[in-house]
């Protein structure tokens, strides 16, 4: 049974920074071979993909956040990071990681709240 664990969410003020982390495990795929995506879901909206990193380290970041968010991976630690700078109120959401494209199996996510 695969699992995804997201950590690092917090309450921050607008303009602040936060780094969230993703640990993932699948029974049939080594972490180094995983393409991983970060997704988020704000209240009342559908879940959206905001960044992804391939096993070969190629990256994609949604245009709306690409000047503020950076995705990276540490294969030795088996962690994928999402560094978020210049946070805005509408970045408030639950942040999830999953494969890219995603499996129909989600972790609990980590809550990021941007608030005055």
C-alpha positions as CSV (number, residue, x, y, z in Angstrom):
1,X,0.0,0.0,0.0
2,X,1.6,3.3,-1.1
3,X,1.7,6.3,1.2
4,X,2.5,10.0,1.0
5,X,3.3,12.1,4.1
6,X,3.4,15.9,3.9
7,X,4.8,18.0,6.7
8,X,5.9,21.6,7.3
9,X,2.7,23.5,7.0
10,X,2.2,26.4,9.3
11,X,0.6,29.8,9.7
12,X,2.6,32.6,8.2
13,X,2.0,36.3,7.4
14,X,1.8,37.6,3.8
15,X,5.2,37.9,2.3
16,X,6.6,35.1,4.5
17,X,8.3,31.9,3.5
18,X,7.7,28.2,4.2
19,X,9.1,24.9,3.1
20,X,6.9,21.9,3.0
21,X,8.3,18.3,2.7
22,X,7.0,15.2,1.1
23,X,7.9,11.6,1.9
24,X,6.6,8.9,-0.4
25,X,6.7,5.1,-0.6
26,X,5.4,2.7,-3.1
27,X,5.8,-1.1,-3.0
28,X,6.7,-1.3,-6.7
29,X,8.8,1.9,-7.4
30,X,12.0,3.2,-5.9
31,X,11.9,6.8,-4.7
32,X,14.6,7.7,-7.2
33,X,12.4,6.6,-10.1
34,X,9.3,8.5,-8.9
35,X,8.0,11.6,-10.6
36,X,6.5,13.6,-7.7
37,X,4.0,16.4,-7.8
38,X,2.8,19.0,-5.3
39,X,-0.9,19.7,-5.3
40,X,-3.0,22.0,-3.2
41,X,-6.7,22.4,-2.4
42,X,-8.1,25.7,-1.1
43,X,-11.5,25.7,0.7
44,X,-14.3,25.4,-1.8
45,X,-12.0,24.6,-4.8
46,X,-10.8,21.6,-6.6
47,X,-7.4,20.2,-6.0
48,X,-4.8,21.6,-8.4
49,X,-1.3,20.7,-9.3
50,X,1.2,23.4,-8.7
51,X,4.7,21.8,-9.2
52,X,6.3,18.6,-10.3
53,X,9.7,17.1,-10.4
54,X,10.7,14.1,-12.6
55,X,13.1,11.3,-11.6
56,X,15.6,13.0,-13.9
57,X,15.2,16.2,-11.9
58,X,13.3,18.1,-14.7
59,X,10.8,20.4,-13.1
60,X,7.6,22.1,-13.8
61,X,6.0,24.9,-11.8
62,X,2.6,26.4,-12.5
63,X,2.9,29.9,-14.1
64,X,0.9,31.5,-11.3
65,X,3.5,30.7,-8.7
66,X,6.7,30.0,-10.6
67,X,8.3,33.2,-9.5
68,X,7.8,32.3,-5.9
69,X,7.7,28.5,-5.5
70,X,10.6,26.1,-6.1
71,X,10.5,22.3,-6.1
72,X,13.5,20.2,-5.3
73,X,14.3,16.7,-4.2
74,X,16.9,15.0,-2.0
75,X,17.1,11.4,-3.1
76,X,19.4,10.4,-0.3
77,X,16.7,11.5,2.2
78,X,13.9,10.4,-0.1
79,X,12.2,13.8,0.3
80,X,10.7,16.3,-2.1
81,X,10.5,19.9,-1.0
82,X,8.4,22.8,-2.0
83,X,9.9,26.1,-1.1
84,X,7.4,28.9,-1.0
85,X,8.4,32.5,-0.8
86,X,6.4,35.7,-0.9
87,X,3.3,33.9,0.3
88,X,0.0,35.5,-0.4
89,X,-3.4,35.1,1.2
90,X,-4.7,33.0,-1.6
91,X,-1.9,30.5,-1.1
92,X,-3.8,29.3,1.9
93,X,-4.7,25.6,1.2
94,X,-4.0,22.1,2.2
95,X,-0.8,21.0,0.3
96,X,-0.5,17.4,-0.9
97,X,2.1,15.4,-2.7
98,X,1.5,12.4,-4.9
99,X,3.0,10.9,-8.0
100,X,2.9,12.9,-11.2
101,X,0.4,12.0,-12.6
102,X,-1.3,11.3,-9.4
103,X,-2.5,8.0,-7.9
104,X,-6.0,7.9,-6.5
105,X,-4.5,7.6,-3.0
106,X,-3.8,10.7,-1.0
107,X,-2.1,11.5,2.3
108,X,-3.6,13.9,4.8
109,X,-1.8,16.9,3.4
110,X,-0.3,19.7,5.4
111,X,-2.2,23.0,6.1
112,X,-0.6,26.2,5.0
113,X,-2.4,29.3,6.2
114,X,-1.4,32.8,5.1
115,X,-3.0,35.3,7.5
116,X,-2.5,38.8,8.7
